Amino acid sequence: MTTSTSGRVLLVSQRPGAYPTIGDALVDASDGAVITIAGGEYAETVELAGLRVTLAAADGATVVVDGRGADRPVFRTTGGALALDGIEVLAGGASAIQADDTELAVRNCTVSGGRGPAIAIRGTTAFAVSGCVISAAEQGILVDGSPGRIEDTTVEDVLGDGITVGQGADPVVTGCTVTGCGLRGVYVYQYARPVVEGCTVSHTGHEGIAVAHHGVPVIKRCTVTDTRGPGISFASGCGGEISACRVSNTAEPGIAIAEGATPTVGETAEPGAVEDDALEEMLAELDSMIGLPGVKEEVRSLVDELQVNEWRRRAGLPVGAAGHHLIFAGAPGTGKTTVARIYGKLLKALGVLPVGQFREVSRRDLVGQYIGHTAEKTATVFEEAKGGVLFIDEAYTLTRLAGSGGDFGQEAIDTLVPLMEEHRDEVAVIVAGYTGEMVDFLAANPGLASRFGKTIEFENYSPDELLAIFGRMASAGDYELDPAAGPVLTGHFRRVSGDVNFGNARDARLLFEKARTAQSQRLRLLGRMPAIEELRGLHVADVEAAITR
């Protein structure tokens, strides 16, 4: 008898009984499968055709998929759907990710190296790239024809263009940072119609944002600075809109419009106007998070102080030196990473930090293999984070008390302490981890505690808040949760919230994925194509099945 693997959760790990490689798991996977990958380095490439699958790093795990030894993309997919979540992708002789007519979702991934675009998206299927860092590639992101979103993503240190949009594509590019490009930061061409909103483009070899070949973008609330070419340029035959943008320290003219180009150009934003709009937008994003009343109050008090300092500075009044380093203490899954991202955007909107990009690292990114190597790695990471936020998750693992190899972690701490003081106006360092362990972390160096201005405590979510988070996940995926499932979920969260390893929103996310899997298995047994309301419906039975898994 054969058993369908549709919707299953498959584990890739070196543990006995698990799949040893991603490729092995994909052989047994079919539509709806979620492949959870344990921490480690996987030297392989993946090719998919027509399959709908999710590849996600296990909670808290560092997963590296290394394709540097190959002359083909690390992930190549045609048709179907591919979601990558929390994975580091190292490319070699081709793109890191190549998607053709695929429903692609790349979330919280780090992508580097390779020839051609690090991420190449072609076709007419919608895609989403969010919370990613792309670096050290020939090009950043290429979108040809596809609708979708690129948001909260950093593209840095690429030889060619940062983000290229062509072939009539109309994605939304929002909240992104593009810096250190050999050619253009954002290149729009061949009838493309993107919306580029709230982005920062800097340090480009040519134009910051260039429009050619009948491109028709909407460019609003963007900051373009430090470019060797004009900040924004439109070639003949191009149209679109420019509004509320700031262009500074670029080649003249800052906004270059060729004869025959017809974009609508709004007024240049007054100093602070774009920042004020962005500030309110970021505060609204913070307020929209479920729960966390104490955290929101603390962040708003920081914003109030920074805003007043900026007003004093503009008025010519003295402002005391103030660092922006914070400690986020609390259990996993309580929103620390999300709030850290928003904090970086707030600092940028307030004019405190020039870029506001977000760089998340862990012990693995800072600690080397021999004495001296760690100091070099740590200093390099710190330098790359300048202008934005350096977020060190599970920072307590750097202390000697964390176990073997602790001395190298101590070297990372000893390197960070003087850098945090010398560059306190150029970077915000946020360290995060369990409350108790963070006490040990601060004791690792006599000057460490004094570098941080404030500790913000993140409390566990209540069962009702976790139910709301689960419901929001369902809505975001276009599912309708049966109201009768509410008491079942709150009862479950109440039972498990006292566990030592309880993961708060992470556990809610895992339970939601299991409920989706249970729904998929239930629908497959219908023996027919389900109606749309059936495809959207998450039943009590699906939730109960997820809880018992």
Secondary structure, DSSP 8 states (H G I E B T S, - for coil): -----TT-EEEESSSTTSBSSHHHHHHH--TTEEEEE-SEEE---EEEES-EEEEEE-TT--EEEE-TT-SS-SEEEESSEEEEESEEEEE-SS-SEEEES-EEEEES-EEEE-SSEEEEEESSS-EEEES-EEESSSEEEEEES--EEEES-EEEEESS-SEEEETT---EEES-EEEEESS-SEEE-TT---EEES-EEEEESS-SEEE-TT---EEES-EEEEESS-SEEE-TT---EEES-EEEEESSSSEEE-TT---EE-----TTHHHHHHHHHHHHHHHTSSS-HHHHHHHHHHHHHHHHHHHHHHTT---------EEEEE-TTSSHHHHHHHHHHHHHHTTSSSS--EEEE-HHHH--SSTTHHHHHHHHHHHHHTTSEEEETTGGGGSGGG-TTHHHHHHHHHHHHHHHHHTTTT-EEEEEE-HHHHHHHHTTSTTTGGG-SEEEEE----HHHHHHHHHHHHHHTT-EE-TTHHHHHHHHHHHHTTSTT--THHHHHHHHHHHHHHHHHHHHTTSS---HHHHHEE-HHHHHHHHH-
